[in-house]
Amino acid sequence: MTSHTLLPGLLRSALALTLVLPLAAEGAKAPTAAQAKKTQLPPLIDRDKFFGNPEIAGAQLSPDGKWIAFLKPYKDTRNVWVKKVGEPYSKGRLVTADPKRPIPGFFWSRDGKQILFVQDKDGDENYNVYAVDPSAPKAAGKEVPEARNLTAAKGARAQILSVPKADPDTLYVGLNDRDASWHDVYKVKISTGERTLIRKNTERIAGWVFDKQANLRLAVRTTEKGDTEILRVDPEGFTKVYECSVFESAGPVNFHKDGKRVYLETNKGNRDLAELVLFDPATGKEEKIESDPKNRVDFGNAIFSDLTDELLATTYEDEHTRIYWKDKAWEADYKLLQKRLPGREIGLGSMTNDEQLLMVNASSDRDPGTRYLFDRRTKKLTKEYTSREDLPREPLVAMQPIHYKSSDGLEIPAFLSLPKGVPAKGLPLVVVPHGGPWARDSWGYNPFAQFLANRGYAVLQPNFRGSTGYGKKFLNAGNKQWGDLMQDDITWGVKHLVANGTVDAKRVGIMGGSYGGYASLAGVAFTPDLYAAAVPIVGPSNLLTLLETIPPYWEAGRIIFHERMGNPNTPEGKKQLERQSPLNSAAKIKTPLLIVQGANDPRVKKAESDQIVIALRDRNFPVEYLCAPDEGHGFQRPVNNQAMFAAAEKFLAKYLKARYQEGGKPDVMQRLPQITVDPKTVVLAKKTDAASVGLPKAVAHPTAGTFNYAGTLAIGPQNMPLSQVRTVKEEAGAWLITEATKLPMGDAMDSTTIAKDTLVPQKRLVKQGPATIEMAFEGTKAIGSLAMGAEPKPFSIELGGQAFAEGSASQDSIAALPLAEGYSVTFRNVDLQKQKVDLKQAKVVAQESVTVPAGTFKAWKVEITSAVGDPGSQSLWVDIATRKVVKTTAALPQMGGAVITMELQN
């Protein structure tokens, strides 16, 4: 049985800045005597019980019903384990052993022979797909079987497109290794890792859809105007079969069992609430299947049988989830489960291929859930484990659906959690706006709401206009309303609770992540008298710089951002976005802030937090700052996450006059000062004016000869050997520098010709696997072609000046500069991936003695970084006497944080 939810046009993941507030801080010691005043509030619950690693989570049943894979901590980090059905979880066998980054998710292959999981590096969101055989022996020197990276490629961010039932050893993935903005389609053989290009994405395709027989049938494209097109995939191209405007949504859900028609979710035309329809791509005929029987919310989800391809049920996310069964046998089993597990929402999980044995989860707003194994044949229900079993349930509170009017009379749905044991009068309040903003909060167990309620706060979670699920009109009411009516929806929620006496107007705080972080900043900037404390987490402070720095793989959604947020390319749009940017109203802020950021965030760059910290610091306004160097869009490493919430809890209590839990585990308390940033030290990277960048002047020539290098490519715990031969020779009045490199993924060759005296690049040839790049430098342009085993794709890049230190000539060109203590120079490179000029800075940072196999050398250490603040860096050690490069290191965020180290051998 498969559960399907509709995208809005397969772009939900690309467009949402959503941050589910991360798992939080480890536990701490009991409150001090001063805090332990007599009160009706229940005792403080150790924060570790809310946010520490659960002992067991995410159990998945194997397709044959013999095994259960699950998540459990290994070295305080969530990893995958496996056990036999019927065995205690303590008998589980470790399958992955990442000591630093939690495994975000996993699933069984169709044949149950492999466990597939995804992982990134330090929050950079360059996800790769890995496969591990849970029955394989431990790899040499390791505690787990070898995990194979199925999608390893430079600059790749993998998307899993299809796991076909018809071919259980196959995985279809999207990879943006050729073009960072668009994902090509690959067929991957799971057992061997063999990868075959199926479809090159040269037509702005945002999503690909396969049928049950593993045929690529449909594609979803966003047009230059932001409209959505559903295309039939033909042998020689595409045929448009369905379209809707930028202010509507439509997307494939699942193919019908007849193999011809496809279920779509759509709100096209006069529809306000999205509904489920059956669509024939051949004829264009559309048949309505269902919309919300209560006419309240959008179509939510469809559940299909993998065995018969029948539609089993539909669901709708209202104040509580509603389910409508289409299959009587499944409905009877579901009602039986409801009877045996009363008062809880029932979720159906993984199941066997015959759909007779399945995982069931029962949870509520006051219960994170218990996992059961249900046998449909015998009706036997077996408890597997209780999530967070050490978390006491009795003190937990109800999540109440409420509604209130906003500034313009629009009714806003929200959830309110009130502390237990005290009257709902004059309470401190923490508003928690969700991320997205094109997302929503839902009823159910929310650890953050429960944590805050236990501390004595009322917690408001508003689904402001622009939230999804409430219809097209409600969604579109948020267009271009960041900081305006969307913020009013939050403000009027606070006013509503103050007016009815629930909340003390002087003790209101706001805390949220991503868009919720923006709303926190907007709240204190645009309504400076409303909040007494704010904790923005990875929140953008300047909407113009946010839009300038979106990840390349969001290119399909750029125009949608412009339509829903504001267009920075028009005078009126730019003016609007400037006005809605909290940074530009920083002088109005009166509220103390604790700002939280991940240094590697690809969505909301670190500069977004840096610049608001600087603005507040420069007016001597109190601001606290946490920035983890090994995190991205939200904290995932347990120790970072736990340190953040320990700081946030104490900060809120200080300004909202509430209680908190002091201290924490030693590693958490040790980590907190390490990620605490003194605002006095924060500086923004200086913007380099490209027009001012000239050509560096070389004072020496490269040294002719053949030089052998060896080293390693380190990706996570893996260290793979590398070797390189660099040849430097004079040819036709120029220098020809060639690097032949043996890499784990195959051999590569880079050959660059540079002018004899100026070292300006003249031409470059790169070959690696099926890729060939040819490039010539003509004045201020780089002109060439890129071929991936097919028709070459031409390019022409305006550089605005002459390039320097290109390709294989990079190191010899840098070594020929007048290196000395404090020397620094900026120069132009070509960024082939982004097809634009790339400004680099080379700086001498030290004089060091370095020992490599070729000997010991007195060397200049030169660091090469982006002059515009992009991630990645390289260090060269240049022998002062001979100008030979004797050692290099390079950090490659486009390869998931890989580090290459090379040393001269001769």
N, C-alpha and C positions, 0 to 999 in steps of 0.2 A: 504494500500500500504506500502510495506516495502523496505527500501533501504539497500543493502548489499554491504560491501566492503570486499575484500579478506585480510586475514592476510598475511604476509609471513609465512605460515604454522601454523597459529593460535598462533604464537609466537611474534607478533608485540608488544603487550602490555608488554610481559615479557622481550623483548630484548631492547626496546627503553629506553634510558635514557632521553627521550624527556622532555623538560620543555617548555611549552608555557609560554612565559614571563608573570609573574603574573599581575593581575589587580593592578593598581598602585596608586600613592599618591593622597591624598585629595587636594583640592584647597588651594590657599594661597592668600596673599594680593598682590596688584599691584607692579610692579617693581619700584625700587628706581629711583630717578631722574638721578643718574649716569648711570643707565642701559638704561634709556629711550632716548637713542641717536636717532637723526633723521636717519631713515632708511626706505628703501622700503619694508622691511619685514612687514607682517600684524601684528596687535597687538598680544601680548602674550595671548594665550587662557589659562584660568585657568586649571591647571592640573587635577582638580577634574572633569572637563567636559570630559576628556579622560578616567580617571581611577577610579573615584569615583563609588560607586554603581549605576547602572542604576535604574531608578525609577521602570521600569517594564522590565522583560526579560523572555525568555524561555517559552512562553505560549504554553500549550498543550491542545488540544480539547479532551473532554471525548468521549468514543466510541459511546454514544447515542446522541452526539451533543448538550447536554443541558448545559454543564458546561465547564469552562476554568480554568485550574490550571496554575499558573504562579509564577515567582520569584519576590520578592519585599523585600526591606530592612525591617528588624525588629531589633530595637536596633543596627542599622548600620551594620547588617549582613544579607546576602541573605537567605531568608526563603521561604517556599511554602505557597501560598495563593490560594483561589478558589473563583470563582464568577459564576453567571449564564450568559449564552450567552445573549448578548444584554444589560446587566447591565454595568455601568461605572466601571472601575477598582478600583475606590475609594470605591466601595461597597464590595470589596473582604473580605473574611473571612480568618483569620490567621489559618494555618493548622500545621505548625511546628514553634518552637520558640527557636532555638539554638542561644544564645546571643553571641557566640564566634566564631564558625566555620561555614563558609558558606556552604549551601547545594550544593554539586557539580553537582547534576543532579537528575531527577525524571521522572516517567512515570505513566500512568494510568494502572491499572490491566485490563485484557481483558474484564471483565464484568463492568468496571467502578465503582466498589464499593470501591476500595481502591486506594490510591496513594502510590507508592513504591519509596523509595529513598535510597541512600547509604550515609554513613558518616564514617569518621575515627576519630582519636583522635590526635590532635596537629601535624598532618602531618606524622603520623607513617605508613600510608597506610594499616593499618589493617581494611579494609572496612567491614562493616556489612550492611545487607539489612534490611530496616525497612518498615513497612506497617502502614498506618494510614487511618482511615475511615473519609473522609472530612465531612460527614453528622452527625458524632457522636457528642454528647454534650462534652463540655469541661471537662477534667479530674479534679478531686477534687484539688483545690488550684492552678490550672494552667490556662493559657490563651488559650490552644489548646486541641484538643482531644488527648487521649493517643496514642503514637506511639509504636508499638510492634517490638522488635528486632527479626527478623525471623531466624537469623543465629548466635545468640550469642553462642560462644563456645571458650574455652581457646585456644589462639594462632591462631584464625581463620582469614583468609582473604578470603572474599567471592567473587566468580565470578558468575555472572548471566549467565546461559547457555541457558535457553529456557523459554519462556513465551507462552505455547502452546494455540493455538486457540481452540483446541478440549476440553480443560479442563481449563476454565477461572479462577478457584480457585487454580490453581497449578502453582508453580514456581520450576524450576529445577536449582539448584545452585551447584557450586563446592566449597568445603571447605577443607582447609589444616589443620584441627584440629587434625587429627591423625598423620600426617607426614607433617612438615612445607614445604617440598619440592614439594609435590604432592597433587593435589586436588581430593578428592573422590566426587562422584556424589550423591546428595541428592534430594529427592522429598519433597517439602515443601507445606503444605496446607496453603494458605495465610490467610484464615479466622480464623484459630485456631493456626497456628504456628507449627502444628504437622510436625515432620521431620522424613523421612524414608531413610535409606541408600540404594541406588540403585546399586552402583558399587564401590567397593574398588579399589583404584588406586595403584596397586603394580607393574605396568609394564611401568613406565615412560611416562604415557599419558599426553600430554601437552594441549590437547583440546578435547572436546566432542561435537557431533553434533546430534541433534534430528530432526526427520521429522515432518511433519505437524500434524500427529496424536499423537505426544508426545512420539514416540518410539525412544529409543536411538539406532541409526543406525551406526554411524561412530565415530572413534577416530583418533586423530592425535598424532603420537609419534615421538620424536627425538631420534635417535639411539645414541649409544656410540661414533659413528664417526661424529655425527652432521647431518646426513641425515634425511630427512623427510619421514615418512611412513604414509599412510592413511590406516586405518584398518577397516574392517567390524566387527561390534560388533555381535558376536554369543552368544547363551545362555551359552556356556561353555568356551568361550575365544574369540580370535580375529583371523581374517584372513587378511593378507596383500593383498591389492588390487591395491595400487599405491605407487610409491616411486620416490624420486628425491634426488639429491646430496645436500651436505651442501651449495654448491654455486648456487643452484637453489631454487625455491620456488613453492609450490603448496598447495592449501587448498580449502575445500568445501565452496561454496557460498550459495547455497539454493537447496532444493530438487525440482525436476521437478514435475509438476502436476500429472504425472502418478505414483508417489510414489516410483518408482523403480530407476530411474536415478537421478544423482545429478550434478548440475552445479559446475565446478571447475574453479579456476583461476590458471594458470600454465605457467611457462616459461621453462619447462623441455626440455632437448635435444637441438636441433638446434635453438630453438626460442631465440631471444634476448628480444623482447618485450612480456610481459605477455599477454595472451589472455584468452578468456572465452571459455570453452569447456563443452560439455555434456558427462558425464561419467556413464557407467553402472557398478556398483560394482560386479554384478553377472557374467558378461561376460568379463569385461575389455575393452569393446569397447568404443572408444573415438570419438566424433564428434565435429569438430570445429564450434563454434557459431559465434565468432567475434574477431578480433583484431583491433587496431586503424586504421580506414580508411585512416588516413593521415600518418600512419607509423612513428609516432613521439614519442609517450609515451606508457607506460604500460596501459593495461586495468585498468579502475578505479573503476567503481561501476555498480551495476545492481539494477534496480528498479522492484519489483514484486508486483502484486496485491494480497493482503491478501484474497480477495473475490474469485478470480478465480485461483490463483497461476500462472497466466500467466506472462511471462517476458514482462514488459511494455517499458523499455528503458535501454540503457547503457550510461555511461558517461565516459569522459576522461579528465584528469586534465593536460592541456597544459598551454600555456601562459594565456589562459582563459579556463574556463570549457566548454567542448562541450558535447551536449546531442543528442543521436540518438534514436528516438521513434520507437517502434514496434507496437504501438496501435494507430490507427487513431483518435479515440475519445479523448484520452488523448493528443495526439499531437495537435489537434485542440484547446483544452482548453489551452494548454501551449502557443501556438502562440497568442491566444487572450490575455492572461496575458502579454506577451511580448509587445503587441501593446498598452495595457492600461498602462503599467509601463515601458516606453521606457528607454533605456540607463542603465538598471540595470540587474544584474543576478537574476533569479527567482529560489527560493528554495521552494520545496514542503515539508510541514511538516506533523504534525499529522492530522488524518482525522477520520470520523465516520466509523462504521462497514460497512455501505453500500457504502462507498467511494464517497459520493455525496457532502459532506461538508468538507472542509479542510482548514488548515492554510497555508498561503503563505507568504514568506519573500522576499522582493525586496531590494537589496543592491548593492553597488559598492565599488571601492577603496576609494571613497570620501564620502561614506555614510554608516554608520553602519547598516542601514536597517529600514524598516517599515514592520510591521506585519499586514496582512489582513486575513479576512475570505472570502473564495470563495465558492459560491454555484454553483455546476456544472449544476444543473437543470435549475436554473433561470439566471445563468451567473452573478449574483449580486456579486460585490466586495465591501466588507465593511472594512474600515480601523479600526484596533484594537488599535494600538499604534505605535509611532515612537521611536525607540531606541535612547537613549541619545538626546532627543528632544532639550535640551538646548545647545547642541554642535553646534556651527555655521558651516554650510557646506561650505560656500563660500571660507573661507581661506584654506580649505583642499586641498591636492595636489594629483596629479596622481601617481600611482605606475606603473613604466615603465618596461616592460620586456627588458632585454639587454643580450648580449652574449659577451664573450671575451675569449681569448686563455690563457691557463695556461702555466706553465714552460715547459711542454713536448708537447705543442701544442693541448692538449685536450680542446674542446670547453666547457665552463662553462656557464650554464644559471643562470641568477640572476634577481633580481628586484631592481630598483633604484628609490628612491623618492627624489625629489629636492625641496628646499624651494621656496615658492611663493614670487613674487615681486622683486626678485634680479636676476641679471645675473648668469648663471650657470658657473661661473668662480672663481677660487680660493676659493672655499667654504670649511668650516670645514666639516669633514666626520666622521660619526660613522658607523663602520661595525658591523652588528648584525648577527653572525652565528647562525643557528638554532640548536636546540637540537637533540638528537637521538643517533648517527648521522644518523641512518637509518630511516630518515624522510625527509621532504622537506618543503620549504616555498611555499606559493601559492598566486596568485593574489587575491586581495580583500581588504576590509577595515582592516587596521592594526593600532591599537591605538598607539603602540609604535613608528612606523614609522611616523605617523602623528604628534605625540607629539614632536619628535626630529626635524622634518622638520619645525614645527612652531617656534622652537627655533633658526632656521637658519642653521641646519645641512643638508647636503646630507646624505642619509641613503642607505647603500648597504646591501642587503640580498642575499648572494651567495648560490646557490645549488651546493656545492662542490661535487666532486666524492664521491661515497658512499651514496649519497642522493637517496631516492627511487623515482620511477615513471618514470625514464628515461631509463629503460632497464637493463638487466642483466649485460652487459659489463660495463656500467657506475657504477652500484652498486659495482661490484667486483673489479673495478679499485681502489676502496678505501680500499681493504683488506690490513691490516697491514701497512696502510699509515697515521695513526694518527701522526700529527706533521710533516709529510714529504710531500708527494704530496697533501694530503688533505689540509694541511696548505698552500702549494704553491697556491692552487686554490683560497684561500682567499687573499694571498699576491698579486698575479697577478691581482686580481680585483682592489686592491688599486692602483697598478702601472698603470693599464689601465686608471683609472680616473685621476690620476696625469698627465699622459702623454698627455691626451687630454685637459688638462687645467681646468677640472671641479673642481678639489680638490687641496687645498693647502697642499703640502707634509708635512708641519710642524704642521698641525692641524688635525691629524688623530687619532681617538680613536676607541676602540673595546669594545663591551659589549654583553655578551650572557649568557645563562643559560644552565646548564647540559653539554652536549658536547660543546655547545656554550661557556660555562665557561672554559672548557678545552682549546678550540681554542683561547680564550682571553689570558689565561696564556701562551699557546704555542707561541702565536704571540709576546708577550713581551720577552719571554725567547729565542726563536730561531731567531727572527728578531728584535733585541733590538733597532734598529734605526728607525723602521717603525712607531711606535705608540707613541703618546704623553700622552695618558691616557688609562686606561683599567679598566673595571668593570666586573670581573668574578663572576657569580652567581652560587652557588652550583656546582662549577667546580672541577673535580679531578685533583690533582697536581702530583700524583704518580700512574701510571697505574698498578703497581704491587699490591699496597695496595688496589686499586679499585677492582681488580679482586679477591683479597683475601676476600673481605667483601661484595660481592653481596648478596642480600637477598636470603634466602633458596628457596623461591618459583620461583626463576630464574634458578633452577638447570637444567631444561630441556635445557636451552640455554647456559649453561657454555661452552660446546665444540664449540658452534657457536661463542661465544666471542673469544675463543682461535684461531679459524680459521680466524676471521675477524679482530681481534685486534693484536693477538700474543699469543703464548703459553708460559706461565711463567714456565712451567715444563721442557722445553728444554733449553740447554745452549744458543743457538742462539736466541730463543724467549725471554728469560730473558734479554739478552744483548740488544736486540732491544727495549723492553719495558722500560728498564732503560734509554736508550738514548732518547726515546720519552717522558719521564716524565719531565714536566717543573721544578719540584722540584730539579732535578739534574743539572739544568742549572740556578738556581736562582741567582748565582753569576754574571751572564751576564745581568740580568734585569736592565734597565735604566729608565723604565717607571713607574710613580706613579700609584698605584693600590688602588681601593676601592673593597675589597673582601666581598662577601655577602654569608651567610650560614644559614641554618635551623638546629638547634641543634638535631632534631629528624629524620633527613634525613636517610631513610633506604637504599638508593641507593648510594649516595655519602656521606660518613660518615663525621661528623664534623672534624675529624682528617685531612681530605684532605685539608681543608682550614686552620686549625690550623698550620699545618706543613709548609705551604708556608709563612704564616704570621711570624712565628718564624724565618724562614730562612732569610727573608728580614729584620726583626727587628734586628737580630744578626749582620747584616753588616751595621746597622744604616741607612737603606734605608727607605724612607717614605712609609708607607702603612697604610691604614685605614681599619677598620674591623667592619662589622655589623653581629651580630649573634642573631637570635630570639630564645628564649628558648622554644617557643610553636609552632614552624614551622618545616616542613620537606623539601621535594624536591621542593622548591619554596614557596613563601609566599602566604597564602590564607586569613589570618585574615586581614580585611581592614586596621586596624590601623597600623599593621606591614608593609603591602604592601605600604601604602601611605608614611610612614616614609622612607622606602627604596628609593622610587623614588624621594622624596624631596632631600635626600642626594646625590643620583646619579646625578640628574640634576645640582646641585651646583658643584659637583666634576668635571663633564665634562666641564662645563662652565669655571672653573678656569684654566684648562690646555689646553683647545682648544680655549680659548678666544672667547667665545660665550655668549649669554644672557641666563638668567634663572629667575625663579620666586622665590622670597624670601619668607621665612616664611611658615606658614601653619595653619591649624586648631589647636586649643589648645591641643586636645588629641593626635594629630599626633606629634606636637612639644614636647609634654611631653614624648611620647613613644620613639622618636628618641634617646635621650641620654640613655634610658633604654636598647636599643639593640645595642648601640655603645660600642665596646669592646676596651679597652686600650691594644695595642699590647704588652706592657710591662708585662701584667698579663697572657698572653697566655702560657700555659704549655701543653705538650703532656703527656698523661697517660703513666707511665713507663711500659714497657713490662716486664711481669713476666716470668722468666725462669722456666718452669714447673719442670725441673729436680732439681731445688733448693728448691722446696716446700716440706717441711717435714710434720710430723704429730704434730699438736699442743698438748701440754702437759696439761692435765686436772689436776687441783689441788683440785677438790671437786667431790662429787657424786651428781646425781640428787636427788631431794626430792621426796620420794614416797608419793602417794596420788592421789586424784581425784580433778581436778581443772576445774572450769567452767568459760568460757569466752563468752562475747557477743560483738557485734560490728556491723559494716556496710560495705557493698560493694558499693562504689560510682563509678558510670559510668556516666560521664557527669553530667546532672542535677538530675539523679536518685540516691537515697540512699536506698539500700535494706538491711533488717536486716539479721544478721548472728548469729549463736551460735555454740559453740564448747565445747566439754568435752574432757579434756586430762587426761589420766590415766597413772601413772608411777608406775611400780611395779617390784620387783625382781623376776626372773624366771629362773631356771636352771643355776644359776651362772652368769646371765646377767641381763641387764635392758631391759624391754619391755615397750615401750612408744607408746601409741595409741591415735590418735586424731579422734574423731567422729564429723564431721562438718555438720551442716544443712545449705545448700546454696540455693539461689533462683532457681538454675537449678537442684536441687536434693541433696540428701545426699552423703557424701563422707567419706571414712575411710582410714586412713594411719597408718600402724603399723610397727614400726622399732625396731629391736633388736640390742643392742649395748653391747660391752664388758664391764664388770663391772668396771674395773680400767682405761683402756685406752679410753673408749667410742668409739672405732672403730666400725663402723657398720658391722653387721654380715649378716642380711637379712632384707628385706623390702617387705611389701605387701600393694598395693594401690587398692582400689575399688571405682569407681565413675560411675554411670550409667552403660552402657554396657562395660565399660573399666575395665580390671583387669591387673595389673602389678605385677609380682613376680620377685624378684631380690635377688641374693645371692652374697656376697662379698668373693672372693677367692684370697688371696694375693693382687695383684695389678689389679685384674680384677673384673668387675661387670658383672655377667652372669644371664640371666633371660629370660622372655618372656612377650610379650604384646598381649593381646587379646581384641578385640572389638566385642564381641558377636559371634566370628567366630573362625577359627583355630588360635591358638596362634602363634605369630611371634617371633622366638627366637632372642636374641641379645647377643653379647659379646663385652664389651667395655674395652679396655686397659686404665688404669688410670695413669700409670707411678709411682704409689705410693699408699699409703692407703688413703681411703676417710675419711671424717670427717663431722660431723654436717649434716647428711643425713635425709631428710624427716621429719617425726614427731619427731625425736630426735634432730633436728637442734637447737631449742631454749634452751633445757636443756644442750646440749653439749657446746654451746657458753657461757651459764651462769656458767659453771663449769671451765672456763679458768681463769687465774690470772688477772682478770680485774683491771685496775688502770688507772689513768690519763695518756693519751698518748699511752696506750697499743694498739698494732696492730699485726695481724697475718694473714697469707695467708694459705688457705687449699683447698683441692680437694673436689669437688662435682661431681655427675653424672648428665649430661644434657641428660635426656631421649629423649627430642624432637629432638635434633641434634645427639644423639647417640655418645657422646664424653665426655671427661673430661671437667669439668667446674671449673676454678680457681676463688675462692672467697676471699675477704678480709674483715675481721672484725676489726673495729677500735672504740675505746672508744673516743667519741667526746665531752662528757660533763658529769657533775654530776648535776642532776636535782631533784627537788621535784615534784613528779607526783601524782595526785589524781585520783583514779578510784573507782568504787563501792566497792571494797574490802578494801579501805582505802587510806591513804596518805603515800607515801614511799619515802625515799631517795634512788635514783637509779642512776646507770650508764646508760647513753644512748650510745648504741652500734649501729653503722651503718654498714650494710653488703652490699657490692657492688661487681660488677665484677672486678676482678684483671686485666682483659684484655680490659676493656672499653666498654663492652656490656651494653645496657640499662637495667634499672630496679634497685631497691634498697629496702632494708628492714631496719627498725629501731626497736631495742628492748630496753625496759627499764627494767633493772635487779635490783631488790631490793638488796642493798649492804649487808644487814643483813642476809637475808635468801637465796639469789641467785635465788629467784623465778622471773620468767618473769611476770611483772604486766601489761605491755602494749606493743602492737606491731602495726606498720604500714608497709604496703608493697605497692610499686608502681609497677604495672604489665603492661608493654607496650604490652605484648602479648595478653592482654585483652582490647586493645584499650585505654590504659592509666588509667585503673581502679585503685582505691586505696582501700585497705582493712585496716580497723582499728579494733583492738580487745582489750578488757580490761578485767582484772581479776575481777570476780564477788564475789569470796569467799576467 
